[in-house]
Amino acid sequence: MGNRIIFHIDVNSAYLSWEAVHRIQHGETLDLRTVPSVVGGDPETRHGIVLTKSIPAKKYNIQTGETIYSAKAKCPELIIVPPNYGLYMQCSRAFGDILREYSPLVEQYSIDEYFMDFTNMGRLYTDPVETAYKIKDRIKEELGFTVNIGISTNKILAKMASELKKPDKVHTIFPYEIADKMWCLPIEELFMVGRATAKKLRSRAINTIGALAHADLKMIRLFLKSHGVLVWNYANGNDISAVRENRRTMIKGIGNSTTIPFDVEDATTAHLVLLSLTETVASRLRQTEYCARLVSVSLRTNEFYSCSHQRKIASAIDCTNAIHEVACELFDELWKGEPVRHLGVRVSELCRNDFMQLSLFEKDYEKQRVVDRTIDSIRERFGPDAVFRSSFLNSGVRFRSGGTVDDEEYPMMSSIL
């Protein structure tokens, strides 16, 4: 394993970079990357969270995951852009295709991250670092966005290397460089060390990655259990997990939720809110070429009581009306008449949509699926607001609510260490 050469390629501020490039290509003069801007939530209602931010936005201490309302309070001139997941999937595939020209072993770890095994490519490319610069520059020139590339002998060190100074950089952390480049970093910088783990480590005066690497493993195991063994090994640069080719990304589920600006006290309005959520969930489902076998609905009352309900479907579906029908049934079974302030819709147990068998006892939604695909193509060409249902007219409910979120199941960098 010590002779391996592994690359980790990570897009700099992925969603924002992809949005900026797309807009420039379509005639906009403002580059979102040069001004305080974020991707996430709804620019009009200020609901939702920050998914990614520009470098100028960092100066205002805007954090990924904080609410749009809070971010706007920190920077009133902040530009807020709603997410466009179809575009992001296209960009992700495009730069993944470039990587596969340099190695047959390319693993997609997330929508904006790939690992590449460069071990046996020496006969074609003499120097890994030189090749990394070529890949980085080629992505920038051909696709318009920048990446960081980390190089090492395993996945964990390659990923840690790519997280060093950004953007548009190539870094190495080979085993002999761990002490100088990695051990000096704060403990929070280590992959798989979250807020809770960092707090426990710091309470025991383990403040840097180096301190964890030199700590007694038996002591670490006592208060962090098996996770402690994992991060201790990562601190020491130990990882034997392989780069596994996965040309298609598997997603566990797609969900959408919204906090409603008024109390919903009747089923008709609640059903309309569920429809606005289902519109984006079903559209995202079709974009990613999946169908769902499980639909769930969650609600929260104005007294902050939360509950949820789910139902397995005999035949997998991706039709907006079909999902909405199940969501309404779940809501009617769940709701006890209390004023509602938050609703969510989620689909899971996904399967590829290239083969779909309908039950004899279920409605045939094929005609509606044709309508859905037509609407999707119109919105893709003319924008998400180009067409919407008349039921939203004068209803007080927006025809697009929330922000669709995927639970993407990418293989973790775990192995027997």
VEXDREN-2710 file (C-alpha; in Angstrom, 1 decimal):
% VEXDREN-2710
k/r/px/py/pz
1/MET/0.0/0.0/0.0
2/GLY/3.0/2.3/0.6
3/ASN/3.7/2.5/-3.1
4/ARG/0.3/3.8/-4.1
5/ILE/-0.4/7.2/-5.6
6/ILE/-3.8/8.6/-4.7
7/PHE/-5.4/11.9/-5.8
8/HIS/-8.2/13.6/-4.1
9/ILE/-9.9/16.3/-6.3
10/ASP/-12.2/18.7/-4.6
11/VAL/-14.2/21.6/-6.3
12/ASN/-13.6/25.0/-4.6
13/SER/-17.0/26.3/-3.3
14/ALA/-18.7/23.9/-5.7
15/TYR/-22.3/25.1/-5.9
16/LEU/-21.4/28.7/-6.0
17/SER/-18.6/28.1/-8.6
18/TRP/-20.9/26.2/-10.8
19/GLU/-23.6/28.8/-10.5
20/ALA/-21.1/31.6/-11.3
21/VAL/-19.8/29.8/-14.4
22/HIS/-23.2/28.9/-15.7
23/ARG/-24.4/32.5/-15.3
24/ILE/-21.3/34.0/-17.0
25/GLN/-21.8/31.5/-19.9
26/HIS/-25.3/32.8/-20.3
27/GLY/-24.4/36.5/-20.5
28/GLU/-24.1/37.8/-16.9
29/THR/-21.2/40.1/-16.2
30/LEU/-21.2/39.7/-12.4
31/ASP/-19.1/36.8/-11.2
32/LEU/-20.7/35.5/-7.9
33/ARG/-17.3/34.4/-6.7
34/THR/-16.0/38.0/-6.5
35/VAL/-18.8/39.4/-4.3
36/PRO/-20.5/38.3/-1.0
37/SER/-22.9/35.6/-2.2
38/VAL/-24.3/32.3/-1.1
39/VAL/-26.3/29.4/-2.6
40/GLY/-29.2/28.1/-0.6
41/GLY/-32.7/28.8/0.6
42/ASP/-35.2/31.2/-0.9
43/PRO/-34.0/34.7/-1.7
44/GLU/-37.5/36.2/-1.3
45/THR/-38.7/34.6/1.9
46/ARG/-35.2/34.3/3.4
47/HIS/-36.0/30.7/4.5
48/GLY/-33.6/27.8/4.3
49/ILE/-29.9/27.5/5.0
50/VAL/-26.6/28.4/3.4
51/LEU/-25.3/25.5/1.3
52/THR/-22.1/27.2/0.1
53/LYS/-20.6/30.7/0.2
54/SER/-18.1/32.8/-1.7
55/ILE/-14.7/33.8/-0.3
56/PRO/-15.8/37.5/0.1
57/ALA/-18.8/36.2/2.2
58/LYS/-16.4/34.6/4.6
59/LYS/-15.3/38.1/5.7
60/TYR/-18.7/38.6/7.2
61/ASN/-18.4/35.3/9.2
62/ILE/-21.1/33.7/7.2
63/GLN/-21.1/29.9/7.9
64/THR/-22.3/27.0/5.8
65/GLY/-25.4/25.6/7.5
66/GLU/-26.6/28.9/9.1
67/THR/-30.0/30.3/8.1
68/ILE/-30.4/32.6/5.2
69/TYR/-32.0/35.1/7.5
70/SER/-29.0/35.2/9.8
71/ALA/-26.6/35.5/6.8
72/LYS/-28.5/38.4/5.4
73/ALA/-28.4/40.1/8.8
74/LYS/-24.6/39.9/8.8
75/CYS/-24.3/41.2/5.2
76/PRO/-27.4/43.1/4.0
77/GLU/-26.0/43.3/0.4
78/LEU/-25.5/39.5/0.3
79/ILE/-26.6/38.0/-3.0
80/ILE/-28.6/34.8/-2.4
81/VAL/-29.0/32.3/-5.2
82/PRO/-31.4/29.3/-5.0
83/PRO/-29.8/25.9/-5.7
84/ASN/-30.0/24.3/-9.1
85/TYR/-29.3/20.6/-8.6
86/GLY/-29.7/19.6/-12.2
87/LEU/-26.9/21.9/-13.1
88/TYR/-24.7/20.6/-10.3
89/MET/-25.1/17.0/-11.4
90/GLN/-24.0/18.0/-15.0
91/CYS/-20.9/19.8/-13.7
92/SER/-20.0/16.9/-11.4
93/ARG/-20.2/14.4/-14.2
94/ALA/-18.2/16.7/-16.6
95/PHE/-15.2/16.9/-14.3
96/GLY/-15.5/13.3/-13.4
97/ASP/-15.3/12.4/-17.1
98/ILE/-12.0/14.4/-17.4
99/LEU/-10.5/12.5/-14.5
100/ARG/-11.3/9.1/-16.1
101/GLU/-9.1/10.1/-19.0
102/TYR/-6.1/9.9/-16.6
103/SER/-7.0/6.7/-14.7
104/PRO/-9.5/3.9/-15.0
105/LEU/-9.9/3.9/-11.2
106/VAL/-12.0/6.9/-10.2
107/GLU/-14.3/7.0/-7.3
108/GLN/-17.0/9.7/-6.7
109/TYR/-17.0/10.4/-3.0
110/SER/-19.6/13.3/-3.1
111/ILE/-21.1/15.5/-5.7
112/ASP/-17.9/17.7/-5.7
113/GLU/-15.2/15.2/-4.7
114/TYR/-13.5/12.4/-6.5
115/PHE/-10.6/10.0/-5.6
116/MET/-8.4/8.8/-8.3
117/ASP/-5.9/5.9/-8.1
118/PHE/-2.8/7.0/-10.1
119/THR/-0.6/4.1/-8.9
120/ASN/-0.1/2.3/-12.2
121/MET/-0.2/5.3/-14.5
122/GLY/3.5/6.0/-14.5
123/ARG/4.0/4.4/-17.9
124/LEU/1.8/7.2/-19.4
125/TYR/2.5/10.1/-17.0
126/THR/6.0/10.6/-15.6
127/ASP/5.3/12.8/-12.6
128/PRO/2.1/12.7/-10.4
129/VAL/2.4/16.3/-9.3
130/GLU/3.0/17.6/-12.8
131/THR/0.0/15.6/-13.9
132/ALA/-2.1/17.0/-11.1
133/TYR/-1.3/20.5/-12.3
134/LYS/-2.3/19.6/-15.8
135/ILE/-5.7/18.2/-14.6
136/LYS/-6.3/21.2/-12.4
137/ASP/-5.6/23.7/-15.2
138/ARG/-7.6/21.6/-17.7
139/ILE/-10.7/21.7/-15.5
140/LYS/-10.3/25.4/-15.1
141/GLU/-9.8/26.1/-18.8
142/GLU/-12.4/23.6/-20.2
143/LEU/-15.1/23.8/-17.5
144/GLY/-14.5/27.3/-16.0
145/PHE/-14.2/26.4/-12.3
146/THR/-11.3/25.6/-10.0
147/VAL/-10.3/22.5/-7.9
148/ASN/-7.8/21.6/-5.3
149/ILE/-5.9/18.4/-5.7
150/GLY/-4.3/16.5/-2.9
151/ILE/-1.7/13.8/-3.5
152/SER/-0.5/11.0/-1.2
153/THR/-0.1/7.3/-0.7
154/ASN/-3.7/6.8/0.6
155/LYS/-7.1/8.4/0.7
156/ILE/-7.0/10.1/4.1
157/LEU/-3.7/11.8/3.4
158/ALA/-4.8/12.8/-0.1
159/LYS/-8.0/14.3/1.3
160/MET/-6.2/16.2/4.0
161/ALA/-3.7/17.5/1.4
162/SER/-6.6/18.9/-0.8
163/GLU/-7.9/20.8/2.2
164/LEU/-4.8/22.8/2.7
165/LYS/-4.6/26.4/1.2
166/LYS/-7.3/27.1/-1.3
167/PRO/-8.4/27.8/-4.0
168/ASP/-6.9/26.4/-7.2
169/LYS/-3.9/24.6/-5.6
170/VAL/-2.1/21.2/-5.7
171/HIS/-0.7/19.9/-2.4
172/THR/1.0/16.8/-1.2
173/ILE/1.1/15.1/2.2
174/PHE/3.3/12.0/1.7
175/PRO/4.1/10.0/4.9
176/TYR/7.4/11.9/5.4
177/GLU/5.5/15.2/5.3
178/ILE/2.9/14.4/7.9
179/ALA/4.8/16.0/10.8
180/ASP/5.4/19.3/9.0
181/LYS/2.1/19.7/7.1
182/MET/-0.6/17.9/9.1
183/TRP/0.4/17.5/12.8
184/CYS/0.5/21.2/13.3
185/LEU/-3.2/21.7/12.3
186/PRO/-6.0/22.2/14.9
187/ILE/-7.7/19.0/15.8
188/GLU/-10.9/20.1/14.1
189/GLU/-9.1/20.0/10.8
190/LEU/-8.8/16.2/10.9
191/PHE/-11.3/14.3/8.7
192/MET/-14.0/12.6/10.8
193/VAL/-13.4/14.9/13.9
194/GLY/-16.6/16.7/14.4
195/ARG/-17.6/19.3/17.0
196/ALA/-18.5/16.8/19.7
197/THR/-15.3/14.7/19.2
198/ALA/-13.1/17.8/19.1
199/LYS/-14.7/19.1/22.4
200/LYS/-13.8/15.7/24.1
201/LEU/-10.3/15.8/22.8
202/ARG/-9.6/19.4/23.7
203/SER/-10.9/18.7/27.2
204/ARG/-8.0/16.3/27.5
205/ALA/-5.5/18.9/26.1
206/ILE/-5.4/17.2/22.7
207/ASN/-5.6/20.4/20.6
208/THR/-3.7/19.5/17.4
209/ILE/-3.7/16.5/15.1
210/GLY/-0.1/15.8/16.2
211/ALA/-1.2/15.6/19.8
212/LEU/-3.8/13.0/18.9
213/ALA/-1.3/11.1/16.8
214/HIS/1.1/10.9/19.8
215/ALA/-1.6/10.1/22.4
216/ASP/-2.0/6.7/24.0
217/LEU/-4.4/4.7/21.8
218/LYS/-5.7/2.8/24.9
219/MET/-6.7/6.1/26.5
220/ILE/-8.3/7.4/23.3
221/ARG/-10.3/4.2/23.0
222/LEU/-11.6/4.6/26.6
223/PHE/-13.5/7.8/25.9
224/LEU/-14.1/7.7/22.1
225/LYS/-14.5/3.9/21.6
226/SER/-14.1/2.6/18.1
227/HIS/-14.4/6.1/16.6
228/GLY/-11.3/7.0/18.6
229/VAL/-9.3/4.2/17.0
230/LEU/-10.4/5.5/13.6
231/VAL/-9.4/9.2/14.1
232/TRP/-6.2/8.1/15.9
233/ASN/-5.2/6.1/12.8
234/TYR/-6.1/9.0/10.5
235/ALA/-4.0/11.4/12.7
236/ASN/-1.1/9.0/12.0
237/GLY/-1.9/8.8/8.3
238/ASN/-3.0/5.2/8.4
239/ASP/-5.6/4.1/5.8
240/ILE/-5.7/1.1/3.6
241/SER/-9.1/1.6/1.9
242/ALA/-9.1/1.2/-1.9
243/VAL/-10.3/3.5/-4.6
244/ARG/-13.4/1.8/-6.0
245/GLU/-14.8/2.7/-9.4
246/ASN/-18.5/3.9/-9.1
247/ARG/-19.7/5.5/-12.3
248/ARG/-23.2/6.1/-10.8
249/THR/-23.8/7.8/-7.5
250/MET/-26.3/6.1/-5.2
251/ILE/-28.7/8.4/-3.3
252/LYS/-30.6/7.2/-0.2
253/GLY/-33.4/9.8/-0.3
254/ILE/-34.6/13.2/-1.5
255/GLY/-36.5/15.6/0.8
256/ASN/-37.9/19.1/1.0
257/SER/-39.4/21.0/3.9
258/THR/-40.5/24.5/4.7
259/THR/-41.4/26.7/7.6
260/ILE/-44.7/28.4/6.7
261/PRO/-45.0/32.1/7.4
262/PHE/-48.6/31.7/8.8
263/ASP/-50.5/29.1/10.7
264/VAL/-52.1/26.5/8.5
265/GLU/-55.4/25.5/10.0
266/ASP/-57.2/23.7/7.2
267/ALA/-56.4/20.6/5.2
268/THR/-56.8/22.3/1.8
269/THR/-54.0/24.7/2.4
270/ALA/-51.8/22.0/4.0
271/HIS/-52.3/19.9/0.8
272/LEU/-51.3/22.9/-1.3
273/VAL/-48.1/23.4/0.7
274/LEU/-47.4/19.6/0.4
275/LEU/-47.9/20.0/-3.4
276/SER/-45.3/22.9/-3.5
277/LEU/-42.8/20.7/-1.7
278/THR/-43.6/17.6/-3.8
279/GLU/-43.0/19.6/-7.0
280/THR/-39.3/20.0/-6.3
281/VAL/-38.9/16.5/-4.7
282/ALA/-40.4/14.8/-7.7
283/SER/-38.5/17.0/-10.2
284/ARG/-35.3/16.2/-8.5
285/LEU/-36.2/12.5/-8.5
286/ARG/-36.7/12.5/-12.2
287/GLN/-33.5/14.5/-12.8
288/THR/-31.4/11.9/-11.0
289/GLU/-33.3/9.1/-12.9
290/TYR/-34.7/7.4/-9.8
291/CYS/-38.1/6.2/-8.6
292/ALA/-39.2/5.9/-4.9
293/ARG/-40.8/3.1/-3.0
294/LEU/-41.3/5.0/0.3
295/VAL/-43.0/8.4/1.0
296/SER/-42.9/10.2/4.3
297/VAL/-44.4/13.4/5.7
298/SER/-43.4/15.4/8.7
299/LEU/-45.1/18.3/10.4
300/ARG/-44.5/20.7/13.3
301/THR/-47.3/22.6/15.0
302/ASN/-47.1/26.2/16.2
303/GLU/-46.5/24.8/19.6
304/PHE/-43.3/23.1/18.3
305/TYR/-44.8/19.6/18.5
306/SER/-43.2/17.4/15.7
307/CYS/-44.3/14.1/14.2
308/SER/-44.0/12.1/11.0
309/HIS/-45.6/9.3/9.1
310/GLN/-44.5/7.1/6.2
311/ARG/-45.8/4.6/3.7
312/LYS/-44.3/1.9/1.5
313/ILE/-45.6/1.8/-2.0
314/ALA/-46.0/-1.4/-4.0
315/SER/-44.7/0.1/-7.2
316/ALA/-41.8/2.7/-7.4
317/ILE/-43.0/6.1/-8.6
318/ASP/-41.5/9.4/-9.7
319/CYS/-44.8/11.1/-10.7
320/THR/-45.6/14.4/-8.9
321/ASN/-49.3/13.7/-8.6
322/ALA/-48.7/10.1/-7.3
323/ILE/-46.2/11.3/-4.6
324/HIS/-48.5/14.2/-3.7
325/GLU/-51.5/11.9/-3.3
326/VAL/-49.6/9.6/-0.9
327/ALA/-48.3/12.7/1.0
328/CYS/-51.8/14.1/1.5
329/GLU/-53.1/10.7/2.7
330/LEU/-50.2/10.6/5.2
331/PHE/-50.9/14.1/6.4
332/ASP/-54.7/13.4/6.9
333/GLU/-53.8/10.4/9.0
334/LEU/-51.2/12.3/11.0
335/TRP/-52.9/15.7/11.5
336/LYS/-55.1/16.2/14.6
337/GLY/-56.3/19.7/13.7
338/GLU/-53.6/21.8/15.4
339/PRO/-52.2/24.9/13.6
340/VAL/-49.2/23.8/11.5
341/ARG/-46.1/25.9/10.9
342/HIS/-43.7/23.4/9.3
343/LEU/-44.2/20.7/6.7
344/GLY/-41.8/18.3/5.0
345/VAL/-42.0/15.6/2.2
346/ARG/-39.3/13.0/1.7
347/VAL/-39.0/10.0/-0.7
348/SER/-36.6/7.1/-0.1
349/GLU/-35.9/3.4/-1.0
350/LEU/-34.9/4.6/-4.4
351/CYS/-34.3/2.5/-7.5
352/ARG/-33.3/3.3/-11.1
353/ASN/-36.1/4.5/-13.3
354/ASP/-35.0/2.6/-16.4
355/PHE/-37.5/-0.2/-15.6
356/MET/-40.8/0.4/-13.8
357/GLN/-43.4/-2.2/-13.4
358/LEU/-46.9/-1.1/-12.3
359/SER/-49.1/-3.1/-10.0
360/LEU/-52.5/-4.3/-11.5
361/PHE/-54.2/-2.6/-8.6
362/GLU/-52.6/0.8/-8.9
363/LYS/-53.3/3.8/-11.1
364/ASP/-51.5/4.0/-14.3
365/TYR/-49.6/7.4/-14.0
366/GLU/-47.8/7.0/-17.4
367/LYS/-49.8/9.8/-19.0
368/GLN/-49.0/12.1/-16.0
369/ARG/-45.4/11.1/-16.2
370/VAL/-45.3/12.4/-19.8
371/VAL/-46.8/15.7/-18.6
372/ASP/-44.2/15.8/-15.8
373/ARG/-41.3/15.4/-18.2
374/THR/-42.7/18.1/-20.5
375/ILE/-42.9/20.5/-17.6
376/ASP/-39.4/19.6/-16.5
377/SER/-38.0/20.4/-19.9
378/ILE/-39.9/23.7/-20.1
379/ARG/-38.5/24.7/-16.6
380/GLU/-35.0/23.6/-17.6
381/ARG/-35.1/25.7/-20.7
382/PHE/-36.9/28.8/-19.5
383/GLY/-36.4/28.7/-15.7
384/PRO/-38.2/27.2/-12.7
385/ASP/-40.9/29.9/-12.7
386/ALA/-41.9/29.4/-16.3
387/VAL/-44.9/27.2/-15.6
388/PHE/-46.8/26.4/-12.4
389/ARG/-50.2/25.1/-11.4
390/SER/-53.2/27.4/-11.4
391/SER/-54.2/26.1/-7.9
392/PHE/-51.5/28.3/-6.4
393/LEU/-53.0/31.5/-7.9
394/ASN/-54.3/33.8/-5.1
395/SER/-53.7/31.0/-2.6
396/GLY/-51.1/32.7/-0.4
397/VAL/-48.9/29.6/-1.0
398/ARG/-45.8/29.7/-3.1
399/PHE/-45.7/27.1/-5.9
400/ARG/-42.0/26.3/-5.0
401/SER/-41.2/25.9/-1.3
402/GLY/-38.2/24.9/0.7
403/GLY/-35.0/23.6/-0.8
404/THR/-34.5/20.0/-2.0
405/VAL/-31.9/18.0/-0.1
406/ASP/-30.4/14.7/-1.1
407/ASP/-29.1/12.1/1.3
408/GLU/-26.3/10.9/-0.9
409/GLU/-24.8/7.6/0.1
410/TYR/-21.1/7.8/-0.9
411/PRO/-18.8/5.1/0.4
412/MET/-17.0/6.3/3.5
413/MET/-13.2/6.1/3.8
414/SER/-13.4/3.4/6.5
415/SER/-11.5/0.2/6.5
416/ILE/-10.0/-2.3/9.0
417/LEU/-7.1/-0.3/10.4
END
